[in-house]
Amino acid sequence: MVSQLVSTTLVGVEARFVRVEVDLATGLPGVHVVGLPDTAVGESIHRVRSALRSVEKPLPPRRVTVNLAPGDLRKEGPRFDLAIALGVLGAGQHFPPESLEDSVVLGELSLDGGLRPVRGVLNTALAMREKGLRRLLLPQENLAEVIWVEGLELWPAASLGQLLGWLRGESRRPPVAVARALAPLKTDAPGRLDEVVGQPMGRLALEVAAAGGHHLLWVGPPGCGKTLLSRCLPELIPDLAEGEAVEVAAVRSALGQSGVPERAAPLAEPHCRISATALLGGQLPGEVSRAHRGVLFLDEVTEFARDSLEGLRTAMESGWVEVGRARQRWRYPARFQLVAACNPCPCGFFGDPLRPCGCPLARRKAYLGKLSGPIRDRLDLQVLLARPGARECWALPQGDSRLSRQRVAGARLRQKERGCLNRDLSRAFFQETGEVDADGWDFLFDYATRNQLSARAMEKLLRVARTLADLGDRPSVGDDELGQAVHFRCLDRFE
């Protein structure tokens, strides 16, 4: 007899449905798994055999064929253990097979029949909601990440025996109430930004970056506060909307981390020795996807491999990253806000008034030259920081993070009315009458001519100026806003 169940496999962050077919036939006893399984799927039969013995339903002495369809889609991981075990039990008439119609089954089995959590359960629940499937059988430990999804009947189980008792009607399944609440919003308690002292320009640049979603580069000597300022940015970013929080949680779920949606913007801080695959993604999402809807902080950005940095270019513009291999392509969400930090030279003290720099000009240029022109053009804010003096380091903090968040939230509301963040404004928007006054255009063209700016760099200046106008509640961009935006672009005149 043949039994059929539905499970899923992950292709990037997308859950693809897989039909698990189990056939018990006469013939030489053995188990054969077909349908392009990987090693973990092939090993599942050993876990299934032991788990079936634990519920006193040993594998029958027949020829067992397990087909995972479609056959041209690679199946990965131990997520099919529970589906295969239930398929064997259903084919052996140990429970009514029709009880699993419109159901999706996920779970890894331990040798004693217990259920272990698997990754991508939230992705599966979202795919089920789109397709209209109603029942999800899953490990108890995965319940927290899908309990808020409406329209699903959840069957969280701790073991194969418990699930089999429910299917046979021997025990009553406890009801699972859907919790329709995400993690609470951020409070107005003082945050890490209140610890920043001696960097008024850095605090202002941080507000501008948070308000307009702009990519940001810090250039400054060691100890000037680049890392501290960068880690303050998620605090200023407004709480994620529900749909955005779900997108972030789906990426975490695909990585095997907690898939519970949260309102706070994520922060990813990869090390400078990270590989391009780990940064951009491969079979699993990379760090750029872990920073989706949040902040990607690259400390010592000039120490990153060049192919890793160049791979960021498309993602910074499109919000997606595509990774291709010989027989497979993955597409991952990557709408992150890049914050990078580097020293002005290899020794770190070029331009410092108190400590001389010993780096020759050629070496300084080679050091900053690791940031290619296209990458520099995509960095809206390029801020030169100086080391605060000894007294400034121990002064009382000036400014209130709550007021900064309020200003950022107000600027974001104005951008919401336009339909996008300022970093995504088109050239046509600024060509509309009244968006930039005559003095502003004159200032922009003069500065761009003297510094040989590209058209993209000019657009970046206009977008930053528009954010400064939003923070100041001004209707149009003038030479004052563009003059401030020029100060946030230090690499044009650094040498």
C-alpha positions in Angstrom: 0.0 0.0 0.0 1.1 3.5 -0.8 0.7 6.5 1.7 1.2 10.1 0.8 2.1 13.1 3.0 3.2 16.6 2.4 6.4 18.2 3.8 8.6 21.1 2.7 12.2 21.8 1.8 13.9 25.2 1.8 15.3 26.9 -1.3 17.0 29.9 0.1 14.3 31.4 2.4 11.4 30.0 0.3 9.6 26.8 1.4 8.9 24.4 -1.4 6.3 21.7 -0.9 7.5 18.1 -1.2 5.2 15.1 -1.5 6.5 12.2 0.6 5.3 8.8 -0.9 5.9 5.6 1.0 5.3 2.2 -0.6 5.3 -1.1 1.4 5.8 -3.9 -1.2 6.6 -7.6 -1.1 10.2 -8.4 -1.8 13.6 -8.4 -0.3 13.4 -6.3 2.9 15.2 -3.0 2.6 14.6 0.8 2.5 15.3 2.9 -0.5 15.0 6.7 -0.5 14.7 8.4 -3.9 14.0 11.9 -5.1 17.5 13.6 -5.0 18.0 13.4 -1.2 21.2 14.7 0.4 23.2 12.7 3.0 21.2 13.9 6.0 17.9 12.7 4.3 19.5 9.4 3.3 20.5 8.8 7.0 17.0 9.5 8.2 16.0 5.9 7.8 18.2 4.9 10.7 16.6 7.4 12.9 13.1 6.4 11.7 13.8 2.7 12.3 14.8 3.3 15.9 11.9 5.7 16.5 9.4 3.2 15.2 10.8 0.6 17.6 10.3 3.0 20.5 6.5 3.2 19.7 6.4 -0.6 19.3 5.7 -0.4 15.6 8.9 -1.7 14.1 9.7 -1.3 10.4 7.9 -4.2 8.6 10.0 -6.9 6.8 9.1 -5.6 3.4 10.6 -3.6 0.6 10.1 0.0 1.6 10.4 2.7 -1.1 10.3 6.4 -0.1 9.9 8.9 -2.9 10.4 12.6 -2.4 8.7 14.4 -5.2 9.4 16.5 -7.3 12.5 14.4 -8.1 14.6 17.2 -9.6 14.5 19.3 -6.5 17.3 18.6 -4.0 16.1 17.7 -0.5 18.3 18.7 2.4 18.4 18.1 6.2 16.6 15.9 8.7 13.3 17.7 8.4 11.7 14.7 6.6 12.1 12.2 9.4 8.7 12.6 10.9 7.0 12.5 7.5 8.8 9.3 6.5 7.9 7.7 9.8 4.2 8.6 9.6 4.2 7.5 5.9 5.4 4.0 7.0 2.8 3.9 9.8 0.1 5.1 7.4 1.0 2.5 4.7 0.9 -0.1 7.5 -2.7 1.0 8.5 -1.6 2.0 12.0 -3.8 5.1 11.7 -6.3 6.3 9.2 -4.3 7.9 6.3 -7.1 10.3 5.5 -6.5 12.0 8.8 -3.5 13.7 7.3 -5.2 15.3 4.3 -4.4 19.0 3.9 -1.6 18.6 6.4 2.1 19.4 6.3 4.6 17.4 8.4 7.9 18.6 9.7 10.3 17.3 12.3 13.6 15.5 13.1 13.4 12.3 15.1 15.7 11.2 17.9 16.4 7.6 18.4 14.0 7.3 21.3 11.1 8.8 19.3 11.4 12.4 20.5 11.0 15.3 18.1 13.7 17.8 17.6 13.2 21.3 16.1 14.0 22.0 12.5 14.8 25.2 10.6 12.4 27.0 8.3 9.1 26.2 10.1 8.0 29.9 9.9 8.7 29.9 6.2 6.6 26.7 5.8 3.7 28.3 7.8 3.7 31.4 5.5 3.8 29.2 2.4 0.9 27.1 3.8 -1.2 30.2 4.4 -0.7 31.3 0.7 -1.6 27.8 -0.6 -4.6 27.3 1.6 -3.3 24.3 3.6 -4.6 24.2 7.1 -2.8 21.8 9.4 0.8 21.8 10.5 2.4 18.9 12.4 5.6 20.2 14.0 8.0 19.7 17.0 6.9 21.4 20.2 10.0 23.5 20.3 9.1 25.2 17.0 5.7 26.3 18.2 6.7 29.8 19.4 7.6 31.0 16.0 4.3 30.1 14.2 1.7 30.4 17.0 0.8 33.9 15.8 0.0 32.8 12.2 -3.7 32.9 11.6 -5.6 30.3 9.7 -3.5 27.3 10.7 -4.3 24.3 12.9 -1.2 23.6 14.8 -0.3 20.1 16.1 2.9 20.6 18.2 4.2 17.3 19.6 7.0 16.2 21.8 7.4 12.7 20.4 6.3 10.4 17.7 4.3 8.3 20.2 2.3 11.4 21.3 1.4 12.3 17.7 0.5 8.7 16.9 -1.9 8.6 19.9 -3.6 11.7 18.6 -4.0 10.3 15.1 -5.4 6.9 16.4 -7.8 8.7 18.7 -6.3 7.1 21.8 -5.6 10.5 23.5 -7.1 14.0 23.1 -5.0 16.7 21.6 -4.9 19.9 23.7 -6.0 23.0 21.8 -3.5 25.6 20.7 -4.6 29.2 20.9 -3.2 31.6 18.3 -1.4 34.5 19.9 -1.8 37.5 17.7 0.9 39.7 19.3 4.5 40.3 18.2 7.3 41.3 20.5 6.6 44.6 22.4 7.7 47.9 20.9 10.9 49.7 22.1 10.4 51.8 25.2 11.5 55.4 25.7 14.2 54.3 28.2 17.6 55.9 27.6 19.7 53.9 25.2 23.3 53.4 24.2 23.3 56.8 22.3 23.2 58.6 25.6 26.7 57.2 26.3 28.2 59.0 23.3 30.2 62.1 24.3 32.5 64.5 22.4 31.1 63.6 18.9 28.3 66.1 18.0 29.0 65.7 14.3 28.8 61.9 14.7 25.4 62.1 16.5 24.0 64.4 13.8 25.2 62.0 11.1 23.6 59.1 12.9 20.3 60.9 13.0 20.5 61.7 9.3 21.4 58.1 8.5 18.5 56.8 10.6 16.0 59.3 9.2 16.7 58.7 5.5 18.0 55.1 5.6 21.3 56.3 4.2 24.4 54.2 3.9 27.2 55.5 6.2 31.0 55.5 6.4 33.0 56.6 9.4 36.6 57.6 8.8 38.7 58.4 11.9 41.6 57.3 14.1 41.3 54.5 16.6 39.4 55.3 19.7 37.3 58.1 18.3 34.0 56.2 18.8 33.2 54.7 15.4 32.1 51.4 16.7 30.0 52.8 19.6 28.2 55.2 17.2 27.6 52.4 14.7 26.0 50.2 17.3 23.6 53.0 18.3 22.0 53.1 14.9 19.4 50.3 15.4 18.3 52.2 18.5 17.3 55.2 16.3 15.6 53.2 13.6 11.8 53.1 14.1 10.2 49.8 15.1 9.6 47.4 12.2 6.1 47.1 10.8 4.5 43.6 11.2 5.3 42.6 7.6 8.9 43.7 8.0 9.2 41.8 11.3 7.9 38.7 9.6 10.5 39.0 6.8 13.3 39.3 9.3 12.0 36.3 11.3 11.8 34.2 8.2 15.4 34.7 7.5 16.3 33.8 11.0 14.1 30.7 10.8 15.9 29.6 7.6 19.2 29.9 9.4 18.0 27.7 12.2 17.7 30.6 14.7 14.7 31.8 16.6 12.0 32.6 14.2 9.8 34.6 16.6 9.0 38.0 14.9 10.4 41.0 16.8 9.9 44.7 16.3 13.5 45.8 16.8 15.7 46.3 13.8 18.5 43.6 13.5 22.2 44.3 13.6 24.8 42.1 11.9 28.5 42.6 12.6 30.6 40.2 10.5 34.3 39.9 11.0 36.6 41.4 8.3 37.9 37.9 7.5 34.5 36.5 6.6 34.3 34.8 3.2 32.2 36.2 0.3 29.9 33.2 0.6 29.3 33.7 4.3 28.7 37.4 3.7 26.5 37.3 0.7 24.9 33.8 1.0 25.1 30.4 -0.5 22.8 27.5 0.3 22.0 29.5 3.5 21.4 33.2 3.8 24.5 35.3 4.5 25.1 38.2 6.8 23.6 40.7 4.4 20.3 38.8 4.7 20.6 38.5 8.5 20.8 42.3 8.4 17.6 42.6 6.3 15.5 45.6 7.4 18.3 46.5 9.8 21.9 47.4 10.0 25.0 45.7 8.5 28.1 47.0 10.3 31.5 46.4 8.6 34.2 47.5 11.1 37.6 47.9 9.5 35.9 47.8 6.1 39.2 48.2 4.2 40.3 44.8 5.6 37.5 43.0 3.9 38.2 41.0 0.8 37.6 43.0 -2.4 35.2 40.4 -3.9 33.1 40.5 -0.7 32.7 44.3 -0.9 32.0 44.4 -4.6 29.3 41.8 -4.1 27.4 44.4 -1.9 26.9 46.8 -4.8 23.8 45.2 -6.3 22.2 44.5 -2.9 22.7 48.1 -1.8 20.7 49.3 -4.8 18.1 46.6 -5.2 17.5 45.1 -1.8 18.1 41.6 -3.0 21.2 39.3 -3.5 21.2 36.5 -6.0 23.7 33.6 -5.6 24.2 31.2 -8.5 25.8 27.7 -8.6 26.0 25.2 -11.4 22.5 23.7 -10.9 20.9 26.1 -8.4 20.2 29.7 -7.8 19.1 31.3 -4.5 17.5 34.8 -4.1 17.7 36.3 -0.6 16.2 39.5 0.8 19.0 42.1 1.7 17.4 45.5 2.2 20.0 46.5 4.8 21.5 49.8 5.8 25.3 49.7 5.5 27.4 51.3 8.2 31.2 50.9 7.6 34.2 52.2 9.5 37.9 52.5 8.7 41.0 54.4 9.7 42.2 57.3 7.5 45.5 55.5 6.8 47.3 52.2 7.8 48.6 53.7 11.1 45.3 55.4 11.8 46.5 58.9 12.6 46.6 60.8 9.4 45.1 64.3 10.1 45.4 63.9 13.9 46.7 67.2 15.4 48.4 65.5 18.3 49.9 62.4 16.9 51.9 62.5 13.6 51.2 60.0 10.8 54.2 58.2 9.3 52.4 56.8 6.2 53.6 58.0 2.8 51.0 59.4 0.4 51.1 56.4 -1.9 50.4 54.0 1.0 47.5 56.2 2.2 45.9 56.2 -1.2 46.4 52.4 -1.6 44.7 51.9 1.8 41.6 53.9 1.0 41.7 52.7 -2.6 40.5 49.3 -1.3 37.1 51.1 -1.3 36.4 51.2 -5.1 34.7 54.2 -6.7 31.4 52.5 -7.2 31.3 51.5 -3.5 32.1 55.1 -2.5 29.4 56.5 -4.7 26.9 54.3 -3.0 27.9 55.6 0.5 25.6 58.5 1.0 27.3 59.8 4.2 31.1 59.8 4.5 31.9 61.4 7.9 35.4 62.3 9.2 35.6 61.9 12.9 38.3 63.3 15.2 39.4 61.9 18.6 37.8 63.8 21.4 40.1 65.3 24.0 40.6 63.8 27.5 38.2 66.2 29.1 35.5 65.6 26.5 35.7 61.8 27.0 34.7 62.3 30.6 32.2 65.1 30.2 28.5 64.5 30.9 26.5 63.3 27.9 24.8 66.0 25.9 21.6 65.3 24.0 18.8 62.9 24.7 18.3 59.7 22.7 14.5 60.0 23.1 14.5 63.4 21.4 16.7 61.9 18.6 14.2 59.1 18.1 11.3 61.6 17.9 13.1 63.7 15.2 13.8 60.5 13.2 10.2 59.3 13.6 8.9 62.7 12.4 11.2 62.6 9.3 10.1 59.1 8.5 6.5 60.1 8.6 7.1 62.8 5.9 8.9 60.2 3.8 6.1 57.7 4.2 3.8 60.3 2.6 6.1 60.3 -0.4 6.1 56.5 -0.6 9.7 55.7 0.0 12.8 56.4 2.1 14.9 59.4 1.0 17.7 57.0 0.0 15.4 55.6 -2.7 14.2 58.9 -4.2 14.5 59.1 -8.0 16.1 61.8 -10.0 12.7 62.8 -11.4 11.6 63.7 -7.9 14.2 66.4 -7.5 13.4 67.8 -11.0 9.9 68.6 -9.9 9.3 72.3 -9.4 10.0 73.6 -6.0 11.8 70.6 -4.5 15.2 72.3 -4.9 15.4 76.1 -5.0 17.7 78.0 -7.5 20.4 78.7 -4.9 20.5 75.0 -4.1 21.0 74.0 -7.8 23.8 76.6 -8.2 25.6 75.3 -5.2 25.3 71.7 -6.3 26.5 72.2 -9.8 29.4 74.3 -8.7 30.6 71.8 -6.1 30.1 68.8 -8.5 32.2 70.6 -11.2 35.0 71.4 -8.8 35.2 67.9 -7.3 34.3 66.0 -10.5 31.4 64.2 -9.0 29.4 61.5 -10.8 25.7 61.8 -11.5 25.1 59.2 -8.8 27.1 61.2 -6.3 25.1 64.3 -7.0 21.9 62.3 -6.4 23.3 61.1 -3.1 23.9 64.7 -2.1 20.4 65.7 -2.9 18.9 62.8 -1.0 21.0 63.6 2.1 19.9 67.3 1.8 16.3 66.2 1.5 16.7 64.3 4.8 18.3 67.3 6.5 15.3 69.4 5.3 12.9 66.8 6.7 14.7 66.8 10.1 14.3 70.6 10.1 10.7 70.5 8.8 11.6 72.6 5.8 9.6 72.1 2.6 12.4 72.4 0.0 16.1 71.8 -0.4 18.3 74.9 -0.4 22.0 75.7 -0.4 22.0 75.5 3.4 21.0 71.8 3.3 23.3 71.0 0.5 26.2 72.8 2.3 25.6 70.5 5.3 25.4 67.5 3.0 28.8 68.4 1.5 30.3 68.2 5.0 29.0 64.6 5.2 31.0 63.6 2.1 34.7 63.8 3.2 36.3 61.4 0.7 35.7 63.9 -2.1 38.3 66.2 -0.6 40.1 64.0 1.9 43.7 64.3 0.5 
